[in-house]
Amino acid sequence: RLSDKGEILDEQVVARFQGENIIATRNDVDYVDVSPKQIVSIATSCIPFLENDDANRALMGANMQRQAIPLISPNSPYVGTGVEYAAARDSGLAIVSQYDGSIDYVDATRIVLKTKEGLKNYNLDTFVRSNQGTSLTHVPLVKQGQKVEKGQVLADGPSIDKGELALGQNVVVAFTTWNGYNYEDAIIVSERLVSDDVFTSIHIEEYTIERRQTKQGGEEITREIPNISENARKFLDDDGLVIIGTEVKPGDILVGKVTPKGQTQLSPEDKLLQAIFGEKSKNVKDNSLRVPNGGEGIIQAIKRFPREKYELSADVLEVIKIYIVQKRKIQEGDKMAGRHGNKGVISKILPLEDMPHMEDGTPIDIMLNPLGVPSRMNIGQVLEIHLGMAAKKLGQKVSTPVFDGMTNEELIEIMEKANMKNFG
């Protein structure tokens, strides 16, 4: 406790001395922390009710936030800690205005800001592949003619919702069992999460093929592939490359490539016939790039790297990269995790009518095993569920900073405002 002058009122306080926590008198204290959350990282400071979690589980929660996959419709949390906006703004993935001004033009690819210094352009990313194979896309938040201030977020990046960090979704969670399907931390989810694309994400897969110089001659990128029907080549252009925008399935040809076979000793008559009739197919082998199993999607981009313009390996004549966009829905076997180190694998996706429901008829979205709470000592997830439900009913979002957050009494008070029972 501090006085109006900033003096410590308590005779004894908890202090840090040479890396150890000790009880010290107020006269021995030389420095005071600016904020309770300054001793933890950005990821850890995003965990609500952190002080109610075991340290090992808090560490897991912080680490697994880094593994979150950007969703197609992110939602900022009902229960936050107050650092979500700063974390998103400072991440470098959101587009932040560097000037005061007004929006002159906006579309999916750029934002033009009118300032005293002139027009300023902000380019937006659309379906850019990350190193993890996820899609990075900017979504504009501003409209033409809107006034903006320096430091204001102009466009959301991946896992950002209206300028706030949004790594997951706000769903109705219950701690209950269901025929043993959530044994050993398994998770049961509602079919609604699949049909409504709640946890659906966009992924971009990269496939590479090289055209090489062999002892028998150079490989060739072509549409004329031996022993391949016209129907199998229908998606290829004249150069032997798949057409951008094509929806491909496993086994479809992406790049047609033929490799010369070893030249057998031909008689002059055979050489003449080959020259006249072009019987090339007998001397080349099909080495085309095809879509692997599970690689279906839409062709997003094709990049060619010829030897004349790029530095390639000694025998490589050209490198071709094909990018396929996939829309992946949540499925059995996927890993899910909360912010309190409460992780698990989806064991069952139930139809909406089979999910349990609350007194007012609201169906549950996710069922977790109640035995996953006491032994792990991450009680923060239970408090978050209660506060989140109350915040949803009141139609407002709540911030509870780490080590300086909401008390049990304040939580019960908010639940009573939302006409919720403070037990059960």
Summary of the structure (lengths in Angstrom):
residues: 424
radius of gyration: 29.6
end to end distance: 34.5
largest distance: 108.3
contacts: 1222
relative contact order: 0.17
helix: 20%
strand: 33%
